Structures are given as structure tokens and as C-alpha cells.
Amino acid sequence: QRQSIRSIKLPTLVIAGSRDPSTPPERAREIADAIVGSKLVILEAAHLSNVEQAERFNRELVDFLRG
């Protein structure tokens, strides 16, 4: 999917955990770099950042959706 994500032209938020062994921050940066205009947020969490850092995750998401 590394090439196909380059075709995304919509606002995109990429959220990753700083300690995620499945999708480490380096991979999240590659994803964000491949999508022009995307926003990258790294949270102090592992793979379930929406659970481990729920308040910050939700704040970042709501801020992004509000534009």
C-alpha cells in the first residue's frame, strides 16, 4: 500500500504510539510523508493509543475534524 496511499488527496490525520511495536513512529512518518498535507501526531502509547491516551487522542481527532 506504500504507493497507493500517495493517491490520497483528502485531509488525513495519522496518529501513532511512540512505543508501538507493530507500527513504530518511523512507519507512521513514512505514511504521513506519503500523503501530501497530512498531519502526524505521535502519542506516548503503544499500539492502542486511543485507549492508552484517550483524552489526547480524542482532542487531536476533534481538533483535526474541526479544521
C-alpha positions as CSV (number, residue, x, y, z in Angstrom):
1,Q,0.0,0.0,0.0
2,R,3.0,2.3,0.1
3,Q,2.3,3.6,-3.4
4,S,-1.4,3.6,-3.3
5,I,-1.6,5.9,-0.2
6,R,0.1,8.6,-2.3
7,S,-3.1,9.0,-4.2
8,I,-5.0,10.2,-1.1
9,K,-5.9,13.8,-1.6
10,L,-8.1,14.4,1.4
11,P,-7.1,15.9,4.8
12,T,-5.6,13.0,6.7
13,L,-4.6,12.6,10.4
14,V,-2.0,9.9,11.2
15,I,-1.8,9.0,14.9
16,A,0.8,6.6,16.2
17,G,2.1,5.5,19.5
18,S,5.7,6.2,20.4
19,R,6.2,2.7,21.7
20,D,4.1,0.8,19.1
21,P,6.0,-2.3,18.1
22,S,3.5,-3.1,15.2
23,T,3.6,0.4,13.6
24,P,6.6,2.3,15.1
25,P,6.8,6.1,14.7
26,E,9.2,5.7,11.7
27,R,6.5,3.9,9.8
28,A,3.9,6.4,10.8
29,R,6.2,9.2,9.5
30,E,6.5,7.3,6.2
31,I,2.8,7.1,5.9
32,A,2.3,10.8,6.7
33,D,5.1,11.8,4.3
34,A,3.4,9.9,1.5
35,I,0.1,11.8,2.0
36,V,0.5,15.4,1.0
37,G,-0.7,17.8,3.6
38,S,-1.3,15.1,6.2
39,K,-0.8,15.8,9.9
40,L,1.2,13.4,12.1
41,V,0.7,13.0,15.9
42,I,2.8,10.8,18.0
43,L,1.3,9.9,21.4
44,E,3.1,8.4,24.4
45,A,1.5,5.0,23.9
46,A,1.9,1.6,22.4
47,H,-0.4,0.2,19.7
48,L,-3.8,1.2,21.3
49,S,-3.2,4.9,21.6
50,N,-6.9,5.6,21.5
51,V,-7.2,3.6,24.8
52,E,-3.9,4.4,26.4
53,Q,-4.0,8.2,25.7
54,A,-7.8,8.5,25.2
55,E,-8.1,12.2,26.2
56,R,-5.2,13.4,24.0
57,F,-6.3,11.1,21.1
58,N,-9.8,12.5,21.2
59,R,-8.6,16.1,21.5
60,E,-6.3,15.6,18.4
61,L,-9.1,14.0,16.5
62,V,-11.7,16.6,17.3
63,D,-9.3,19.4,16.6
64,F,-8.5,17.8,13.2
65,L,-12.1,17.3,12.3
66,R,-12.9,20.9,13.2
67,G,-10.2,22.0,10.9
